[in-house]
């Protein structure tokens, strides 16, 4: 973010200066933005965003005391700043104006954006790794993919930024379109369309229409990078004004992942763009994300061989996404607890089962509810339980009433009653698992997977703490 005075921020957001705020050319400037007052400091603009339980504007004085030169708020506060009708909309407007200004420079940044029902963060991390090897790159940590996280990421870019890698997510129709208004992409990547958030969207067709908003929002001259294996994604080619590049596992893709294997540790190896690639990613299901990242980088002008080279040895860069943690008892934790939908649960279950089988060990699964699936939720959860049984899992722990159909699915597929346990809530589960592992053979592979809103990610962290991390 280029340095901006209060007057410049007000002009970009349609706001007005609060009483006592410096207005002259010598006024203090900001070069970045935060929405958490604990992260405020010299040079940061604190944006007071209204929350479910508190109004961020109430923390504006604390942010200024921590060093923030001024704030951006939706109502007057006892601090210098800019007053706007809507702080969230103003944050987006500030990001939009900032990026538009950077694009008018001599070396404008290329904007590469990714969406899809599953795999966005992994693909974003891989693409960010490739682009960082080519030049100054801004890429969000974790899943900064909504109306708050995306503009905060955009505001990290400055005149030195050559590549801006963004993740765009949505729970409702129109949300990705709104994000593309802030940051129209030069390269738009669509990974796939599955039943994630089905309860919010109402149909797979509505999900596809929402993901297509990324292609519709391309900048002038922009290019779409689409999953050739997904008919709903390929249908978006007709909405792309410019060139379309494809990736996938099938023979028709421009960038095809081939020779896909996983070794004893479950680590993905493949051939892409004619180049062999060994990664530290766990599971064959992540091959499509590698293909997407290489295709997107190549579309942005990167030599495919250099893109593959940048991915050698790449592993998980964001927490809770197929992170393998050896435990001191000899067991192996596969932490994929950040979020869950039917496609990602299947991928995690298959990858963990394959790892355990290759090592000659038992596989255990800890599963909570896949949220926002609507009327299809019971059947989709039963299908998960059936898959657990079919893959030969030795033990299954189901957490929460919403996930209860997993039990009937597993039982119906022949899983022994004594191998299945139901926990109404996750309280105390980590300690119980640590004890069970200590009493077992000591070489189990245990996967933890659930939607973020269920809080199962806490169990993964607690188990790693209680069981202790061993040697890889």
GIPEFEN-V67088 format. One line per field, one symbol per residue. ss: DSSP state (@ for helix, = for strand, . for the rest). A space follows every 10 residues. Layout:
ss: ???
This chain:
ss: ...==@@@@@ @@@..==... ........== .===..@@@. ...====..= ....=@@@@@ @@@@@..... ===....... ===...@@@@ @@@@@@@@@@ @@.......= =====....@ @@@@@@@@@@ @@....===. ........@@ @@@@...... ..=====... ....@@@@@@ @@....==== .......@@@ @..@@@@@@@ @@@@@@.... ..=====... @@@@@@@@@. ...=====.. ....====== ==....==== ==..====== ==.@@@@@@@ @@@@@@@@@. ...@@@@@@@ @......... ..=====... .====..... .@@@@@@@@@ @@@@@@@@@. ..======.. ...@@@@@@@ @@@@@@@@@@ ....=====. @@@.@@@@@@ @@....@@@= ===.....@@ @@@@@@@@@. ....=====. .@@@.@@@@@ @@@@@@@.=. ..
